[in-house]
Amino acid sequence: MPALPFLDTRVPGAVGASLVPPGPTMAPADIAALVASLRASLTASVAPVADVTGLGEVATGPMLVIDRATWVSANADMAATMLAEGAGEPWPVAQRMRDTIEGRLNGAQLGGLLAVLSSRILGQYLPFLRTPTLVVVAPNVIKVERELNVCPADFRLWVCLHEQTHRLQFARAPWLRGYLIERVGRLLRAGDDSTPRAQRPSSLLEVVTTPEQHVVLEEVTAAMSLLEGYADDMMDRVGPAVVPSVATIRRQFNQRRARGGWTRVVNKLLSMDLKLAQYRDGAAFCRAVIAEVGVEGLNRVYDAAPNLPTPAEIADPHRWVARVHG
């Protein structure tokens, strides 16, 4: 079995918080108004999501409005929890100076990546914290809504609808947390592979993954495509009765996602293009399944792990319907 990498879990949060780029400049009164508005949107998003998804209102845990540094800290804590639980054995303790340096360098790299991502995340459900928490990142929400020139109240609620959907997904499928952590463990154990690569890696993801890890990543990608695509579709299904300008927001937001130039280069390097593909492919899968068996039929994916779509089924939704509903 490959040895687990050394990681000083105290480092990512500290390094990441020190590197977080500043957010939009706002007066204290405007910040307070933004936070109050987002808190109200979080509360207002619960009932519409429960209604349109049919997942029920059984989710618990905090719903918080945070800044970028707090997002980095929360994700560093979540990464440490996932690594510890996924390893299935005590995380290695550095015994030599070289191990100590390796652990700190690995922690610094993770912190640097989180710092870069901290300015790009609007909201997130954090199911791997000790207390699962839904967060929205206030400076990023105000930045994007200004760029899109959309109705602030509508956009804030729209963002919360997406994250609220994730919250209900994990509440409906409590096994999902363990499923994903188990995959993390398999990724950790598949990390020692000297097999030569057929071509030069084109993203950070390919640099840090082996062929064996790619097999596991395909399973994780299929699951994440389902989760992200489902949330992306449901936030629009809530409709103009709840978010009057939803069509305009979706059009503007999709145009922003499709930006080229330097943005596309950065997305490729950070593997954010994979994330965008998850939204696109997962939403297409969900729409196709709903057309055949309705939302309740799609919700069978939350009954048990075998009901999750395979990568092939994400590309061909009818195969999933035939397997699960056949």
The 8 nearest C-alpha neighbors of each residue, nearest first, counted from 0:
[[1, 2, 188, 189, 191, 3, 190, 187],
 [2, 0, 191, 188, 3, 190, 189, 187],
 [3, 1, 4, 0, 188, 191, 190, 91],
 [2, 4, 1, 5, 187, 91, 188, 90],
 [5, 3, 6, 2, 91, 102, 187, 101],
 [4, 6, 102, 101, 91, 98, 3, 7],
 [7, 5, 102, 105, 106, 8, 4, 103],
 [6, 8, 102, 103, 9, 106, 10, 5],
 [9, 7, 10, 6, 79, 106, 11, 75],
 [10, 8, 7, 11, 12, 13, 106, 103],
 [9, 11, 106, 13, 8, 12, 7, 14],
 [12, 110, 10, 106, 14, 107, 13, 109],
 [13, 11, 72, 15, 75, 14, 10, 16],
 [14, 12, 16, 10, 15, 11, 17, 9],
 [15, 13, 110, 17, 11, 16, 12, 107],
 [14, 16, 110, 114, 12, 18, 111, 17],
 [15, 17, 68, 13, 19, 18, 14, 12],
 [16, 18, 14, 15, 19, 13, 68, 114],
 [19, 17, 15, 16, 114, 20, 14, 111],
 [18, 20, 114, 16, 17, 15, 68, 21],
 [21, 19, 18, 22, 118, 114, 115, 117],
 [22, 20, 19, 23, 24, 67, 118, 138],
 [21, 23, 138, 24, 20, 139, 118, 142],
 [24, 22, 25, 138, 142, 21, 141, 139],
 [23, 25, 22, 26, 21, 138, 30, 27],
 [26, 24, 29, 30, 23, 27, 28, 22],
 [25, 27, 29, 28, 30, 24, 31, 32],
 [28, 26, 30, 29, 31, 25, 32, 24],
 [27, 29, 31, 30, 26, 32, 25, 33],
 [30, 28, 32, 26, 31, 27, 33, 25],
 [31, 29, 33, 27, 32, 28, 34, 25],
 [30, 32, 28, 34, 29, 33, 35, 27],
 [31, 33, 29, 35, 30, 34, 36, 28],
 [34, 32, 30, 36, 31, 35, 29, 37],
 [33, 35, 37, 31, 36, 32, 38, 30],
 [36, 34, 32, 38, 33, 37, 31, 39],
 [37, 35, 33, 39, 34, 38, 32, 40],
 [38, 36, 40, 34, 39, 35, 41, 33],
 [39, 37, 41, 35, 40, 36, 34, 42],
 [38, 40, 36, 42, 37, 41, 43, 35],
 [41, 39, 156, 37, 43, 38, 42, 44],
 [42, 40, 38, 44, 39, 43, 159, 37],
 [41, 43, 39, 40, 44, 45, 38, 62],
 [42, 44, 40, 41, 45, 39, 46, 156],
 [43, 45, 160, 41, 42, 47, 46, 40],
 [46, 44, 48, 43, 47, 42, 49, 163],
 [45, 47, 49, 48, 44, 50, 43, 56],
 [48, 46, 50, 49, 44, 45, 51, 237],
 [49, 47, 51, 50, 46, 45, 52, 164],
 [50, 48, 55, 46, 47, 52, 54, 56],
 [49, 51, 47, 48, 53, 52, 46, 55],
 [50, 52, 48, 53, 49, 237, 47, 236],
 [53, 51, 54, 49, 50, 48, 233, 294],
 [52, 54, 50, 55, 49, 51, 295, 294],
 [55, 53, 52, 49, 167, 171, 56, 168],
 [56, 54, 49, 53, 57, 50, 167, 52],
 [55, 57, 49, 58, 54, 45, 46, 167],
 [56, 58, 55, 170, 59, 167, 171, 54],
 [59, 57, 170, 167, 56, 166, 60, 169],
 [60, 58, 57, 61, 170, 131, 166, 132],
 [59, 61, 132, 131, 130, 62, 58, 133],
 [62, 60, 132, 63, 133, 59, 131, 130],
 [61, 63, 133, 134, 132, 60, 41, 64],
 [64, 62, 134, 65, 61, 133, 135, 38],
 [63, 65, 135, 134, 136, 137, 34, 38],
 [64, 66, 136, 137, 69, 63, 135, 134],
 [67, 65, 136, 69, 68, 137, 70, 138],
 [68, 66, 70, 117, 69, 71, 136, 118],
 [69, 67, 16, 71, 70, 66, 19, 72],
 [68, 70, 72, 71, 67, 66, 73, 65],
 [69, 71, 67, 73, 68, 72, 74, 66],
 [72, 70, 68, 74, 69, 73, 113, 75],
 [71, 73, 12, 69, 75, 70, 74, 76],
 [74, 72, 76, 70, 75, 71, 69, 77],
 [73, 75, 77, 71, 76, 72, 78, 70],
 [74, 76, 72, 78, 12, 77, 73, 11],
 [77, 75, 73, 79, 74, 78, 72, 80],
 [76, 78, 74, 80, 128, 75, 79, 127],
 [79, 77, 75, 81, 80, 76, 74, 82],
 [80, 78, 76, 82, 77, 81, 8, 83],
 [81, 79, 77, 83, 78, 82, 84, 76],
 [80, 82, 78, 84, 79, 83, 85, 180],
 [83, 81, 85, 79, 80, 84, 86, 78],
 [82, 84, 80, 86, 81, 85, 79, 90],
 [85, 83, 81, 86, 82, 87, 80, 180],
 [84, 86, 184, 82, 180, 183, 87, 181],
 [85, 87, 184, 88, 83, 84, 82, 187],
 [88, 86, 85, 84, 89, 83, 184, 90],
 [87, 89, 86, 90, 83, 84, 85, 91],
 [90, 88, 91, 87, 83, 86, 92, 84],
 [89, 91, 88, 83, 92, 86, 3, 5],
 [92, 90, 89, 5, 93, 3, 4, 6],
 [91, 93, 94, 90, 5, 98, 89, 99],
 [92, 94, 98, 99, 95, 91, 5, 96],
 [95, 93, 92, 98, 96, 99, 97, 91],
 [96, 94, 98, 97, 93, 99, 100, 92],
 [95, 97, 99, 98, 100, 94, 93, 101],
 [96, 98, 100, 95, 99, 101, 93, 94],
 [99, 97, 93, 101, 95, 96, 100, 102],
 [100, 98, 96, 102, 93, 97, 101, 103],
 [99, 101, 97, 103, 98, 102, 104, 96],
 [102, 100, 98, 104, 99, 103, 105, 97],
 [103, 101, 6, 5, 7, 99, 105, 100],
 [102, 104, 106, 100, 7, 105, 101, 107],
 [105, 103, 107, 101, 106, 102, 100, 108],
 [106, 104, 108, 102, 107, 103, 6, 101],
 [105, 107, 11, 103, 10, 109, 104, 108],
 [108, 106, 110, 104, 109, 105, 11, 14],
 [109, 107, 111, 105, 110, 106, 104, 112],
 [108, 110, 106, 112, 107, 111, 11, 113],
 [111, 109, 11, 15, 107, 113, 14, 108],
 [110, 112, 114, 108, 15, 113, 109, 107],
 [111, 113, 109, 115, 114, 110, 108, 116],
 [112, 114, 116, 110, 115, 111, 71, 117],
 [113, 115, 15, 19, 111, 117, 112, 116],
 [116, 114, 112, 113, 117, 118, 111, 19],
 [115, 117, 113, 119, 118, 114, 112, 120],
 [118, 116, 114, 67, 115, 119, 113, 120],
 [117, 119, 116, 120, 139, 115, 67, 20],
 [118, 120, 116, 117, 121, 139, 115, 143],
 [121, 119, 122, 117, 118, 116, 139, 136],
 [122, 120, 136, 140, 139, 135, 119, 123],
 [121, 123, 135, 134, 136, 120, 162, 158],
 [124, 122, 134, 162, 133, 125, 135, 121],
 [123, 125, 133, 162, 132, 126, 166, 134],
 [126, 124, 132, 131, 127, 133, 128, 123],
 [125, 127, 131, 128, 124, 132, 176, 169],
 [128, 126, 77, 125, 131, 129, 81, 80],
 [127, 129, 77, 131, 130, 126, 125, 80],
 [128, 130, 131, 127, 80, 126, 77, 132],
 [129, 131, 128, 132, 60, 126, 127, 61],
 [132, 130, 126, 128, 125, 60, 129, 127],
 [131, 133, 61, 125, 60, 124, 62, 130],
 [132, 134, 124, 62, 123, 125, 63, 61],
 [135, 133, 63, 123, 122, 64, 62, 124],
 [134, 136, 122, 64, 121, 137, 65, 123],
 [137, 135, 65, 121, 66, 122, 139, 138],
 [136, 138, 140, 139, 66, 135, 65, 64],
 [139, 137, 141, 22, 140, 136, 142, 23],
 [138, 140, 142, 137, 141, 121, 136, 118],
 [141, 139, 137, 143, 142, 121, 138, 144],
 [140, 142, 144, 138, 139, 143, 145, 137],
 [143, 141, 139, 145, 140, 144, 138, 146],
 [144, 142, 146, 145, 140, 141, 147, 139],
 [143, 145, 147, 141, 146, 142, 149, 148],
 [146, 144, 148, 143, 142, 147, 141, 149],
 [147, 145, 143, 144, 148, 142, 149, 141],
 [146, 148, 144, 145, 149, 251, 143, 252],
 [149, 147, 145, 146, 144, 150, 143, 151],
 [150, 148, 147, 144, 151, 248, 154, 145],
 [149, 151, 153, 152, 154, 148, 244, 144],
 [152, 150, 154, 153, 149, 155, 144, 141],
 [153, 151, 155, 154, 150, 156, 36, 40],
 [154, 152, 156, 242, 150, 151, 155, 157],
 [155, 153, 157, 151, 156, 152, 150, 158],
 [156, 154, 158, 152, 157, 153, 151, 37],
 [155, 157, 40, 159, 153, 158, 154, 160],
 [158, 156, 154, 160, 155, 159, 153, 234],
 [159, 157, 155, 160, 156, 161, 154, 162],
 [158, 160, 156, 162, 161, 157, 41, 163],
 [159, 161, 163, 157, 44, 234, 158, 162],
 [162, 160, 230, 164, 159, 234, 158, 163],
 [163, 161, 165, 159, 164, 160, 123, 124],
 [162, 164, 166, 160, 165, 161, 159, 167],
 [163, 165, 167, 162, 161, 166, 230, 168],
 [166, 164, 168, 162, 163, 167, 124, 169],
 [165, 167, 163, 164, 168, 169, 124, 58],
 [166, 168, 170, 164, 165, 169, 58, 171],
 [169, 167, 165, 171, 170, 166, 172, 164],
 [168, 170, 172, 171, 167, 173, 166, 175],
 [169, 171, 167, 58, 168, 172, 173, 166],
 [170, 172, 168, 169, 167, 173, 301, 54],
 [171, 173, 169, 301, 174, 170, 175, 168],
 [174, 172, 175, 169, 170, 171, 176, 177],
 [175, 173, 172, 177, 176, 178, 303, 304],
 [176, 174, 178, 173, 177, 172, 179, 169],
 [177, 175, 178, 179, 174, 180, 173, 126],
 [176, 178, 180, 175, 179, 174, 181, 173],
 [179, 177, 175, 181, 176, 180, 174, 182],
 [178, 180, 182, 181, 176, 177, 175, 183],
 [181, 179, 183, 177, 85, 182, 178, 81],
 [180, 182, 184, 178, 183, 179, 85, 177],
 [183, 181, 185, 179, 184, 180, 186, 178],
 [182, 184, 180, 186, 181, 185, 85, 187],
 [185, 183, 85, 86, 181, 187, 182, 186],
 [184, 186, 182, 188, 187, 183, 189, 181],
 [187, 185, 183, 189, 184, 212, 188, 182],
 [188, 186, 184, 185, 190, 189, 183, 3],
 [189, 187, 185, 186, 190, 1, 184, 0],
 [190, 188, 186, 187, 212, 191, 211, 185],
 [189, 191, 187, 188, 192, 209, 186, 1],
 [192, 190, 1, 189, 193, 188, 209, 2],
 [193, 191, 194, 190, 209, 189, 210, 211],
 [192, 194, 195, 191, 209, 196, 190, 210],
 [193, 195, 192, 196, 210, 209, 191, 197],
 [196, 194, 193, 197, 192, 198, 209, 210],
 [195, 197, 198, 194, 199, 200, 210, 209],
 [198, 196, 195, 199, 200, 194, 210, 209],
 [199, 197, 196, 200, 201, 195, 205, 206],
 [198, 200, 201, 196, 197, 206, 205, 202],
 [201, 199, 205, 206, 202, 198, 203, 196],
 [200, 202, 199, 205, 203, 268, 267, 206],
 [203, 201, 268, 204, 205, 200, 267, 270],
 [202, 204, 206, 205, 268, 269, 207, 270],
 [205, 203, 202, 206, 207, 270, 208, 269],
 [204, 206, 208, 200, 202, 203, 207, 201],
 [205, 207, 203, 204, 208, 200, 202, 201],
 [208, 206, 205, 204, 203, 209, 190, 202],
 [209, 207, 205, 212, 206, 204, 213, 210],
 [208, 210, 212, 211, 192, 213, 190, 207],
 [211, 209, 213, 212, 208, 214, 194, 192],
 [212, 210, 213, 209, 214, 189, 215, 192],
 [211, 213, 209, 215, 214, 210, 186, 208],
 [212, 214, 216, 210, 211, 215, 217, 209],
 [215, 213, 217, 212, 216, 211, 210, 218],
 [216, 214, 212, 218, 217, 213, 219, 182],
 [215, 217, 213, 219, 218, 214, 220, 212],
 [216, 218, 220, 214, 215, 219, 213, 221],
 [219, 217, 221, 215, 216, 220, 222, 309],
 [218, 220, 216, 222, 221, 217, 223, 215],
 [221, 219, 217, 223, 222, 218, 216, 224],
 [220, 222, 224, 310, 218, 219, 223, 309],
 [223, 221, 219, 225, 220, 224, 226, 218],
 [222, 224, 226, 220, 225, 221, 227, 219],
 [225, 223, 277, 281, 221, 227, 222, 226],
 [224, 226, 281, 222, 228, 223, 227, 229],
 [227, 225, 223, 229, 224, 228, 230, 222],
 [228, 226, 230, 224, 278, 229, 225, 223],
 [282, 227, 281, 229, 278, 231, 225, 230],
 [228, 230, 232, 226, 227, 231, 282, 225],
 [231, 229, 233, 161, 227, 228, 232, 164],
 [232, 230, 228, 229, 234, 233, 227, 161],
 [231, 233, 229, 230, 235, 234, 282, 228],
 [232, 234, 236, 230, 235, 231, 229, 237],
 [235, 233, 160, 161, 231, 232, 236, 237],
 [234, 236, 233, 237, 232, 238, 245, 231],
 [237, 235, 233, 238, 234, 232, 51, 239],
 [238, 236, 235, 234, 51, 233, 47, 241],
 [239, 237, 236, 240, 235, 241, 242, 245],
 [240, 238, 243, 242, 241, 245, 244, 237],
 [239, 241, 238, 242, 243, 237, 245, 244],
 [240, 242, 239, 238, 243, 237, 47, 153],
 [241, 243, 239, 245, 153, 244, 240, 238],
 [244, 242, 239, 245, 240, 241, 153, 238],
 [243, 245, 247, 246, 242, 248, 239, 153],
 [244, 246, 248, 242, 247, 243, 239, 249],
 [247, 245, 249, 248, 244, 250, 239, 235],
 [246, 248, 250, 244, 249, 245, 251, 149],
 [249, 247, 245, 251, 246, 250, 252, 244],
 [250, 248, 252, 246, 247, 251, 253, 245],
 [251, 249, 247, 253, 252, 248, 246, 254],
 [252, 250, 254, 248, 249, 253, 147, 247],
 [251, 253, 255, 249, 254, 250, 248, 256],
 [254, 252, 256, 255, 250, 251, 249, 257],
 [253, 255, 257, 251, 252, 256, 250, 258],
 [254, 256, 252, 253, 257, 258, 251, 147],
 [257, 255, 253, 254, 258, 252, 275, 251],
 [258, 256, 254, 255, 253, 259, 263, 252],
 [259, 257, 255, 256, 262, 254, 263, 260],
 [260, 258, 263, 262, 257, 261, 264, 256],
 [261, 259, 262, 263, 264, 258, 265, 257],
 [260, 262, 264, 263, 265, 259, 266, 258],
 [263, 261, 265, 264, 260, 259, 266, 258],
 [262, 264, 259, 266, 261, 265, 260, 267],
 [263, 265, 261, 267, 262, 266, 268, 260],
 [266, 264, 268, 262, 267, 263, 269, 261],
 [267, 265, 271, 263, 269, 272, 264, 268],
 [268, 266, 270, 264, 265, 272, 269, 202],
 [267, 269, 202, 265, 270, 266, 203, 264],
 [270, 268, 266, 271, 267, 203, 265, 202],
 [269, 271, 267, 272, 273, 268, 266, 202],
 [272, 270, 266, 274, 273, 269, 267, 275],
 [271, 273, 275, 270, 266, 274, 267, 276],
 [274, 272, 276, 271, 270, 275, 277, 267],
 [273, 275, 271, 277, 272, 276, 278, 270],
 [276, 274, 272, 278, 277, 273, 271, 279],
 [275, 277, 279, 273, 274, 278, 280, 272],
 [278, 276, 224, 274, 275, 280, 279, 281],
 [277, 279, 228, 275, 227, 281, 276, 280],
 [278, 280, 276, 282, 277, 281, 283, 275],
 [281, 279, 283, 277, 282, 276, 278, 284],
 [280, 228, 282, 224, 225, 284, 278, 283],
 [228, 281, 283, 285, 284, 279, 280, 232],
 [282, 284, 280, 286, 281, 285, 287, 279],
 [285, 283, 281, 287, 282, 316, 286, 313],
 [286, 284, 282, 288, 287, 283, 229, 289],
 [285, 287, 289, 283, 288, 284, 282, 290],
 [286, 288, 290, 284, 285, 289, 283, 316],
 [289, 287, 291, 285, 290, 286, 292, 297],
 [290, 288, 293, 286, 294, 292, 291, 287],
 [289, 291, 287, 288, 293, 292, 286, 285],
 [292, 290, 288, 289, 293, 287, 320, 317],
 [293, 291, 296, 289, 288, 290, 297, 294],
 [294, 292, 289, 296, 295, 290, 291, 297],
 [293, 295, 297, 289, 296, 298, 52, 292],
 [296, 294, 298, 297, 293, 299, 53, 292],
 [295, 297, 292, 293, 294, 298, 299, 289],
 [296, 298, 294, 299, 295, 288, 289, 300],
 [299, 297, 295, 300, 296, 301, 294, 302],
 [298, 300, 301, 297, 302, 296, 306, 295],
 [301, 299, 306, 298, 307, 302, 297, 303],
 [300, 302, 172, 299, 303, 298, 171, 306],
 [301, 303, 299, 300, 172, 306, 304, 298],
 [304, 302, 306, 305, 301, 300, 174, 172],
 [303, 305, 306, 307, 302, 175, 178, 301],
 [306, 304, 307, 303, 308, 300, 302, 323],
 [307, 305, 300, 304, 303, 308, 323, 299],
 [306, 308, 300, 305, 304, 222, 309, 303],
 [309, 307, 312, 313, 319, 306, 221, 310],
 [308, 310, 312, 311, 221, 313, 307, 218],
 [309, 311, 221, 313, 312, 217, 308, 218],
 [312, 310, 314, 309, 313, 315, 308, 318],
 [313, 311, 315, 309, 316, 314, 319, 310],
 [312, 314, 310, 311, 315, 316, 284, 308],
 [313, 315, 312, 311, 316, 310, 284, 280],
 [316, 314, 312, 313, 317, 318, 311, 319],
 [317, 315, 312, 319, 318, 284, 313, 288],
 [316, 318, 320, 319, 315, 321, 288, 312],
 [319, 317, 321, 316, 320, 312, 315, 322],
 [320, 318, 322, 316, 317, 321, 312, 323],
 [319, 321, 317, 324, 323, 318, 322, 316],
 [320, 322, 325, 318, 319, 324, 323, 317],
 [323, 321, 319, 325, 320, 324, 318, 317],
 [324, 322, 320, 325, 321, 319, 306, 299],
 [325, 323, 320, 321, 322, 319, 296, 292],
 [324, 321, 322, 323, 320, 319, 318, 317]]
